[in-house]
Amino acid sequence: MKIAIVGAGLAGLCAARSLLDAGEGELTVFESRAGPGLETSHANGALLHPSAVEPWNSPGILRFVLANLGNPRSPVLLRPRALPSLLGWGARFVHESAPARHRAHTLANVALALRSVQLMQGLRDEGIEYGAAQRGSLAIHRDAAAFAEAQERARWLREHGVPSRVLSRDEALALEPALAPIAGTLVGALHNTGDECGDAYRFCLAVGARLESRGVAFRWSTSVQALRAERGVLAGLCLADGREEPFDAVVLAAAWWSVALASRLGLKLPVRPVKGYSLTLPQPDDANDGTDAAAGPPPRTPIVDHDLHIAVVPVVGDRLRVAGTAEFCGEDRRLDPARIGNLMQLLLQLYPALAGHAKRAPRQEWTGLRPMCADGKPLIGATRVPGLYLNTGHGQLGWTTAAASGELLAAAVTRRAPPIDAAPFLPSRFGL
């Protein structure tokens, strides 16, 4: 059986890995870029977070987005020019925000995330190295009422297997001393002990190299123009250079770009691009330009600040990654300096002692288009076109759920029993 995987980001690589482990056929991965993990997976938030897998369309999302329409500082920004492309998708997005549906979608994502974290341990045991750290994440709170609500939510998640513990302000500072300058603003924190962090790009490089060593073929800098079907059955790929190549099965794992490819076969994927930004700085104690004597200890624990709507994550011990914005702007991939500037301001509100270092240090600015499915869960499995499979629509959960998504995809291709309930993620829920 000849299988093509379109996309060499987290979703595509993990799908290829699981298919290879299943002993399923001859695998070829097609990637338009010159190497793995150079698009949406490249500089993501660096957290694998079973503690935060709720779909973004939480109850009340429509009111929040409309109230912040065009506000450049909003954590969820809707650009007016994107409205035409969001009309049908947006209606489903809002529909799925009803409390009961949102809770069900969250629990499905929890199961996928927990399985994924379990699989990541197995990959590390096999020698896949990506700077992983298991310190958990620290969700800090400044408002007592919001903290009480967060504790109730954490209790509910604990009932479904997501570990956490409630910390007082002093306990939070003991875990992360770098928060001392803002200690007076904090009321407490949740330590999500099952969360992990690591470098997703480094993971992509390691997995790609391992797959190549095991015989998986990679076609770098090769764009897929279209999918080819014969009498309603997937037959192969049409490449951008005009060539056609036959395959028995194709896995679309090309993030947002999967939508255009599927549409050629009459499949309208309920996926839209949501632009995310990140900012990466060297850790102060590793910076070449020196550090401020008063800066205090460098951050060591991933911090999720619900008031500022950012996450700050130490990556591989020598960098800090700042992420925390979502922008509905269509296919616009330009990096907006104002959004990066906002991330920097939020970082310094969280860690004011880094102000001097942040001015001098080199920084990596990044933006990417997350593929967001209308109900906040990925599309994983077979479609109504025989031979065509999907592994896309993960939104902000790509890193958190990549390994388990690949496993579910492989189970669908090989028609084996999946390790967790696959029904919540099947493309057939949208008639695909």
C-alpha positions as CSV (number, residue, x, y, z in Angstrom):
1,M,0.0,0.0,0.0
2,K,1.4,3.4,-1.0
3,I,0.5,6.2,1.3
4,A,1.2,9.9,0.9
5,I,1.2,12.3,3.9
6,V,0.9,15.9,2.9
7,G,2.6,18.2,5.4
8,A,5.7,17.7,7.6
9,G,4.7,19.6,10.7
10,L,3.7,18.0,14.0
11,A,0.5,16.4,12.6
12,G,2.1,15.0,9.5
13,L,5.2,13.7,11.2
14,C,3.3,12.0,14.0
15,A,0.9,10.4,11.5
16,A,3.8,9.1,9.5
17,R,5.4,7.8,12.7
18,S,2.3,5.9,13.8
19,L,1.7,4.5,10.3
20,L,5.3,3.3,10.2
21,D,4.9,1.6,13.6
22,A,1.8,-0.1,12.4
23,G,3.8,-1.6,9.5
24,E,1.4,0.0,7.0
25,G,2.8,0.3,3.5
26,E,5.3,2.5,1.7
27,L,5.2,6.1,3.1
28,T,6.1,9.3,1.4
29,V,5.8,12.7,3.1
30,F,5.3,15.8,0.9
31,E,6.4,19.2,2.3
32,S,6.4,22.5,0.4
33,R,9.1,23.9,2.7
34,A,12.8,22.8,2.7
35,G,12.5,20.9,5.9
36,P,10.2,19.8,8.7
37,G,8.3,22.0,11.1
38,L,8.9,25.3,9.3
39,E,5.2,26.5,9.3
40,T,2.6,26.5,12.0
41,S,4.6,24.1,14.2
42,H,7.8,26.1,14.1
43,A,7.7,28.5,17.1
44,N,4.5,27.7,18.9
45,G,3.7,28.2,22.6
46,A,6.0,25.3,23.5
47,L,3.5,23.8,26.1
48,L,1.8,20.5,26.0
49,H,-1.1,21.3,28.2
50,P,-3.8,18.8,29.0
51,S,-4.9,21.4,31.6
52,A,-6.0,23.9,28.9
53,V,-7.7,22.1,26.0
54,E,-11.0,23.9,26.1
55,P,-12.1,25.1,22.6
56,W,-11.7,28.8,22.2
57,N,-15.4,29.1,21.4
58,S,-16.3,29.2,25.1
59,P,-19.7,30.4,26.2
60,G,-19.9,34.1,25.6
61,I,-17.3,34.2,22.9
62,L,-19.5,36.1,20.4
63,R,-20.1,38.9,22.9
64,F,-16.4,39.1,23.7
65,V,-15.2,39.1,20.1
66,L,-17.7,41.8,19.1
67,A,-16.9,44.0,22.0
68,N,-13.2,43.9,21.0
69,L,-13.7,44.1,17.2
70,G,-10.6,45.8,15.8
71,N,-9.0,46.3,19.2
72,P,-5.3,45.6,18.5
73,R,-4.7,44.7,22.2
74,S,-7.4,42.1,22.4
75,P,-6.3,38.5,23.0
76,V,-8.8,37.4,20.4
77,L,-8.9,39.9,17.5
78,L,-11.3,39.8,14.6
79,R,-10.2,41.8,11.6
80,P,-13.3,43.2,9.8
81,R,-11.8,42.2,6.4
82,A,-12.0,38.5,7.6
83,L,-15.7,38.6,8.2
84,P,-16.8,37.3,4.7
85,S,-14.7,34.2,5.0
86,L,-16.1,33.4,8.5
87,L,-19.8,33.7,8.0
88,G,-20.8,30.0,7.7
89,W,-17.9,28.8,9.8
90,G,-18.6,31.5,12.5
91,A,-22.2,30.4,12.9
92,R,-21.1,26.9,13.7
93,F,-18.3,28.2,15.9
94,V,-20.9,30.1,18.0
95,H,-23.4,27.2,17.9
96,E,-20.8,24.9,19.4
97,S,-20.1,27.4,22.3
98,A,-23.3,26.3,24.1
99,P,-22.2,25.1,27.6
100,A,-23.1,21.5,27.3
101,R,-21.5,21.1,23.9
102,H,-18.4,23.0,25.0
103,R,-18.0,20.7,28.0
104,A,-18.3,17.6,25.8
105,H,-15.7,19.0,23.3
106,T,-13.4,19.8,26.2
107,L,-13.6,16.3,27.6
108,A,-12.9,14.8,24.2
109,N,-9.8,17.0,23.9
110,V,-8.7,16.0,27.4
111,A,-8.7,12.3,26.4
112,L,-6.7,13.1,23.3
113,A,-4.2,15.2,25.2
114,L,-3.7,12.8,28.1
115,R,-3.0,10.0,25.6
116,S,-0.6,12.2,23.7
117,V,1.4,13.0,26.8
118,Q,1.7,9.3,27.5
119,L,2.9,8.7,24.0
120,M,5.5,11.5,24.3
121,Q,7.1,9.7,27.2
122,G,7.5,6.6,25.0
123,L,9.1,8.7,22.3
124,R,11.6,10.2,24.8
125,D,12.4,6.6,26.0
126,E,13.2,5.8,22.4
127,G,15.7,8.7,22.2
128,I,13.7,11.4,20.6
129,E,15.2,14.5,22.2
130,Y,13.5,17.9,22.1
131,G,14.4,19.6,25.4
132,A,11.5,18.3,27.3
133,A,10.8,19.4,30.8
134,Q,8.1,18.1,33.2
135,R,7.8,21.0,35.7
136,G,4.1,21.4,34.9
137,S,2.7,24.9,34.3
138,L,1.8,27.5,36.8
139,A,-1.5,29.4,36.1
140,I,-1.4,32.5,38.2
141,H,-4.4,34.6,39.3
142,R,-4.8,38.1,40.6
143,D,-8.6,38.2,41.1
144,A,-10.0,36.2,44.0
145,A,-13.4,35.4,42.3
146,A,-11.6,34.3,39.1
147,F,-9.3,32.1,41.1
148,A,-12.2,30.5,42.9
149,E,-13.8,29.7,39.5
150,A,-10.5,28.4,38.2
151,Q,-10.2,26.0,41.2
152,E,-13.7,24.6,40.5
153,R,-12.8,24.1,36.9
154,A,-9.5,22.4,37.9
155,R,-11.5,20.1,40.3
156,W,-13.7,19.0,37.4
157,L,-10.7,18.3,35.2
158,R,-9.0,16.3,38.0
159,E,-12.1,14.1,38.0
160,H,-11.3,13.3,34.3
161,G,-7.6,12.6,34.9
162,V,-5.9,16.0,34.6
163,P,-3.7,16.5,37.7
164,S,-3.3,19.8,39.4
165,R,-2.8,21.3,42.9
166,V,-3.9,24.6,44.4
167,L,-1.1,26.9,45.6
168,S,-1.1,29.9,47.9
169,R,0.8,33.0,46.8
170,D,3.8,32.0,48.9
171,E,3.8,28.4,47.5
172,A,3.6,29.8,44.0
173,L,6.6,32.0,44.7
174,A,8.5,29.1,46.1
175,L,8.0,27.2,42.8
176,E,8.8,30.2,40.7
177,P,10.9,32.8,42.5
178,A,11.1,35.0,39.4
179,L,7.5,36.1,40.2
180,A,8.7,37.9,43.3
181,P,8.4,41.5,41.8
182,I,4.7,41.0,41.2
183,A,4.0,39.0,44.4
184,G,1.7,41.7,45.8
185,T,-0.7,41.4,42.9
186,L,-1.2,37.6,43.2
187,V,-3.9,35.8,45.1
188,G,-2.8,32.2,44.3
189,A,-2.1,29.8,41.5
190,L,-2.8,26.4,40.1
191,H,0.1,24.1,39.5
192,N,-0.9,21.9,36.5
193,T,1.5,19.1,37.2
194,G,0.7,17.0,34.2
195,D,1.7,19.8,31.7
196,E,5.0,19.6,29.9
197,C,7.1,21.9,27.7
198,G,9.6,21.5,25.0
199,D,10.8,22.7,21.6
200,A,8.3,21.7,18.9
201,Y,10.7,22.5,16.1
202,R,13.4,20.4,17.6
203,F,10.9,17.6,18.0
204,C,10.0,17.9,14.3
205,L,13.7,17.7,13.3
206,A,14.3,14.6,15.6
207,V,11.2,12.7,14.4
208,G,11.9,13.6,10.7
209,A,15.4,12.3,11.0
210,R,14.3,9.1,12.7
211,L,11.6,8.5,10.0
212,E,14.2,9.0,7.2
213,S,16.5,6.5,8.9
214,R,13.7,4.0,8.9
215,G,12.9,4.3,5.2
216,V,10.2,7.0,5.0
217,A,10.7,9.1,1.9
218,F,10.5,12.9,2.2
219,R,9.9,15.1,-0.7
220,W,11.1,18.5,0.5
221,S,10.3,21.8,-1.4
222,T,7.5,19.9,-3.2
223,S,4.1,21.5,-3.3
224,V,0.9,19.5,-3.8
225,Q,-1.4,21.3,-6.3
226,A,-4.4,19.0,-6.0
227,L,-5.7,15.6,-5.1
228,R,-6.7,13.2,-7.9
229,A,-9.7,10.9,-7.8
230,E,-11.0,8.4,-10.3
231,R,-14.7,7.4,-10.1
232,G,-14.9,8.9,-6.7
233,V,-11.9,7.1,-5.2
234,L,-8.7,8.8,-4.3
235,A,-6.0,7.9,-6.9
236,G,-3.1,10.1,-6.1
237,L,-1.5,13.6,-6.1
238,C,-1.0,16.3,-8.7
239,L,2.2,18.2,-7.9
240,A,2.8,21.9,-8.6
241,D,5.3,21.0,-11.3
242,G,2.6,19.3,-13.3
243,R,3.5,15.7,-12.4
244,E,1.0,13.2,-11.2
245,E,1.9,10.4,-8.7
246,P,-0.4,7.5,-7.8
247,F,-1.1,6.6,-4.2
248,D,-3.5,4.2,-2.6
249,A,-4.2,6.6,0.3
250,V,-3.5,10.2,1.1
251,V,-3.4,11.8,4.6
252,L,-4.0,15.5,4.6
253,A,-2.0,17.0,7.5
254,A,-1.2,20.4,5.9
255,A,-2.8,22.5,8.6
256,W,-4.9,25.3,7.0
257,W,-3.8,24.4,3.5
258,S,-5.7,21.1,3.8
259,V,-8.9,23.1,3.2
260,A,-8.0,24.1,-0.4
261,L,-6.8,20.6,-1.3
262,A,-9.9,18.9,0.1
263,S,-12.2,21.3,-1.7
264,R,-11.1,20.0,-5.1
265,L,-12.9,16.7,-4.2
266,G,-16.0,18.4,-2.9
267,L,-15.1,18.4,0.8
268,K,-15.7,21.6,2.6
269,L,-13.6,21.4,5.7
270,P,-15.0,23.6,8.6
271,V,-11.5,24.9,9.3
272,R,-10.3,28.5,9.2
273,P,-6.9,30.1,9.9
274,V,-6.3,31.8,13.2
275,K,-3.1,33.7,13.3
276,G,-0.9,33.2,16.3
277,Y,2.2,35.1,17.4
278,S,5.2,34.3,19.5
279,L,8.3,36.1,20.7
280,T,11.5,34.3,21.8
281,L,14.3,35.7,23.9
282,P,17.4,34.2,25.4
283,Q,17.2,33.5,29.1
284,P,18.9,36.4,31.0
285,D,21.6,34.2,32.6
286,D,22.6,32.9,29.1
287,A,22.5,36.2,27.2
288,N,25.7,37.3,25.7
289,D,25.1,40.9,26.6
290,G,25.1,40.4,30.4
291,T,22.4,40.7,32.9
292,D,21.1,43.2,35.4
293,A,22.3,42.6,38.9
294,A,18.8,43.3,40.2
295,A,17.0,41.1,37.8
296,G,16.8,38.2,40.2
297,P,16.6,34.5,39.1
298,P,15.5,33.7,35.6
299,P,12.1,32.1,35.0
300,R,12.2,28.3,35.1
301,T,8.6,27.3,35.3
302,P,6.0,27.8,32.4
303,I,3.6,30.5,33.5
304,V,0.1,31.0,32.2
305,D,-1.3,34.4,33.1
306,H,-5.0,34.4,32.7
307,D,-5.3,38.1,33.3
308,L,-2.8,39.1,30.7
309,H,-3.8,36.2,28.4
310,I,-0.2,35.1,27.8
311,A,2.0,32.1,28.4
312,V,5.7,32.5,29.1
313,V,7.7,29.2,28.7
314,P,11.4,28.4,29.3
315,V,12.4,26.5,26.2
316,V,15.4,24.0,26.4
317,G,16.7,26.0,29.4
318,D,18.2,28.8,27.3
319,R,15.3,30.7,25.8
320,L,12.0,32.3,26.9
321,R,9.0,32.0,24.6
322,V,6.1,34.4,24.9
323,A,2.8,33.5,23.2
324,G,-0.8,34.4,23.7
325,T,-2.8,36.0,20.9
326,A,-5.3,34.9,18.3
327,E,-6.2,36.9,15.3
328,F,-8.9,36.1,12.7
329,C,-7.5,37.8,9.7
330,G,-8.1,35.4,6.8
331,E,-4.9,34.2,5.0
332,D,-2.8,37.2,6.0
333,R,0.5,35.8,7.1
334,R,2.3,39.2,7.6
335,L,3.9,39.7,11.0
336,D,2.2,42.8,12.6
337,P,4.8,44.6,14.7
338,A,2.1,46.0,16.9
339,R,1.1,42.5,18.0
340,I,4.7,41.6,18.8
341,G,5.1,44.9,20.7
342,N,2.0,44.0,22.7
343,L,3.5,40.6,23.6
344,M,6.7,42.4,24.8
345,Q,4.7,44.8,27.0
346,L,2.7,41.9,28.5
347,L,6.0,40.0,29.2
348,L,7.3,43.0,31.1
349,Q,4.1,43.3,33.1
350,L,4.6,39.7,34.2
351,Y,8.4,40.0,34.7
352,P,9.3,43.7,35.1
353,A,12.8,42.8,36.2
354,L,13.5,41.6,32.6
355,A,13.1,45.2,31.1
356,G,16.8,45.9,30.7
357,H,17.6,42.5,29.3
358,A,14.6,42.6,26.9
359,K,15.9,45.9,25.4
360,R,19.3,44.5,24.6
361,A,18.7,40.8,23.8
362,P,18.2,39.5,20.3
363,R,14.7,38.2,19.7
364,Q,12.9,35.9,17.3
365,E,9.5,37.2,16.2
366,W,7.1,34.7,14.6
367,T,3.6,34.3,13.3
368,G,1.7,31.3,12.0
369,L,-1.8,30.3,10.9
370,R,-3.4,27.7,13.2
371,P,-6.0,25.5,11.5
372,M,-9.1,26.0,13.7
373,C,-12.0,23.6,13.4
374,A,-15.5,25.1,14.1
375,D,-16.2,22.9,17.1
376,G,-12.7,23.2,18.6
377,K,-11.7,19.5,18.0
378,P,-9.4,18.2,15.2
379,L,-10.6,16.3,12.2
380,I,-9.0,12.8,12.4
381,G,-9.9,9.8,10.2
382,A,-11.4,8.7,7.0
383,T,-13.6,10.8,4.7
384,R,-16.4,9.9,2.4
385,V,-13.8,9.8,-0.4
386,P,-12.3,6.3,-0.2
387,G,-8.6,6.6,0.4
388,L,-8.6,10.1,1.7
389,Y,-7.9,10.7,5.4
390,L,-7.6,13.9,7.5
391,N,-5.4,14.9,10.4
392,T,-5.9,18.7,10.7
393,G,-8.0,21.3,12.4
394,H,-6.1,21.1,15.7
395,G,-6.1,24.9,16.3
396,Q,-4.0,25.8,19.4
397,L,-3.8,22.1,20.4
398,G,-1.4,20.8,17.7
399,W,1.6,20.3,20.0
400,T,-0.5,19.0,22.9
401,T,-2.4,16.4,20.8
402,A,0.0,15.6,17.9
403,A,1.2,12.2,19.1
404,A,-2.3,10.8,19.9
405,S,-3.7,12.3,16.7
406,G,-1.2,10.4,14.7
407,E,-2.1,7.2,16.5
408,L,-5.8,7.7,15.8
409,L,-5.1,8.4,12.2
410,A,-3.0,5.2,11.9
411,A,-5.8,3.2,13.5
412,A,-8.3,4.6,10.9
413,V,-6.0,3.8,8.0
414,T,-5.3,0.2,9.2
415,R,-8.9,-0.3,10.5
416,R,-7.7,-1.3,13.9
417,A,-9.3,-0.5,17.2
418,P,-8.3,3.0,18.4
419,P,-6.8,3.4,21.9
420,I,-9.3,6.0,22.9
421,D,-12.8,6.9,21.5
422,A,-12.2,8.2,18.0
423,A,-15.9,9.3,17.4
424,P,-15.5,12.9,18.6
425,F,-12.9,13.6,16.0
426,L,-14.3,11.8,12.9
427,P,-14.7,14.0,9.8
428,S,-18.1,12.4,9.4
429,R,-19.5,14.6,12.1
430,F,-19.5,17.4,9.5
431,G,-20.6,15.1,6.7
432,L,-17.1,14.9,5.3
